[in-house]
């Protein structure tokens, strides 16, 4: 069982669930399983070309998949994946 943690803003699309169980051997398969279970979340994670949106960060344990093998990062039973959307910051004028 692989657990995917859903951030609060996206829980609307997972029936309010903070964690969902997904299956797959790599991140892209787990995300495919997630979007099959909860189709309305797909446009919030992927662009029209099917690529993961740049502001979507996925961590396997403490490691960002962008620092590993991206959506081809291997996962295994018992792994916990965290979905963390980027938060835009700004600069205040003095």
Secondary structure as the mmCIF struct_conf table of DSSP 4:
data_model
#
loop_
_struct_conf.conf_type_id
_struct_conf.id
_struct_conf.beg_label_comp_id
_struct_conf.beg_label_asym_id
_struct_conf.beg_label_seq_id
_struct_conf.end_label_comp_id
_struct_conf.end_label_asym_id
_struct_conf.end_label_seq_id
STRN STRN1 UNK A 2 UNK A 5
HELX_LH_PP_P HELX_LH_PP_P1 UNK A 6 UNK A 7
HELX_RH_3T_P HELX_RH_3T_P1 UNK A 8 UNK A 14
TURN_TY1_P TURN_TY1_P1 UNK A 15 UNK A 16
BEND BEND1 UNK A 18 UNK A 18
STRN STRN2 UNK A 19 UNK A 22
BEND BEND2 UNK A 25 UNK A 25
STRN STRN3 UNK A 26 UNK A 26
HELX_RH_AL_P HELX_RH_AL_P1 UNK A 27 UNK A 37
HELX_RH_3T_P HELX_RH_3T_P2 UNK A 39 UNK A 41
HELX_RH_AL_P HELX_RH_AL_P2 UNK A 42 UNK A 45
STRN STRN4 UNK A 46 UNK A 46
TURN_TY1_P TURN_TY1_P2 UNK A 48 UNK A 49
BEND BEND3 UNK A 50 UNK A 50
HELX_LH_PP_P HELX_LH_PP_P2 UNK A 51 UNK A 51
STRN STRN5 UNK A 52 UNK A 52
HELX_LH_PP_P HELX_LH_PP_P3 UNK A 53 UNK A 53
TURN_TY1_P TURN_TY1_P3 UNK A 54 UNK A 55
STRN STRN6 UNK A 56 UNK A 60
TURN_TY1_P TURN_TY1_P4 UNK A 61 UNK A 62
STRN STRN7 UNK A 63 UNK A 64
HELX_RH_3T_P HELX_RH_3T_P3 UNK A 65 UNK A 67
TURN_TY1_P TURN_TY1_P5 UNK A 68 UNK A 69
HELX_RH_3T_P HELX_RH_3T_P4 UNK A 70 UNK A 72
STRN STRN8 UNK A 74 UNK A 74
TURN_TY1_P TURN_TY1_P6 UNK A 77 UNK A 78
STRN STRN9 UNK A 80 UNK A 85
#
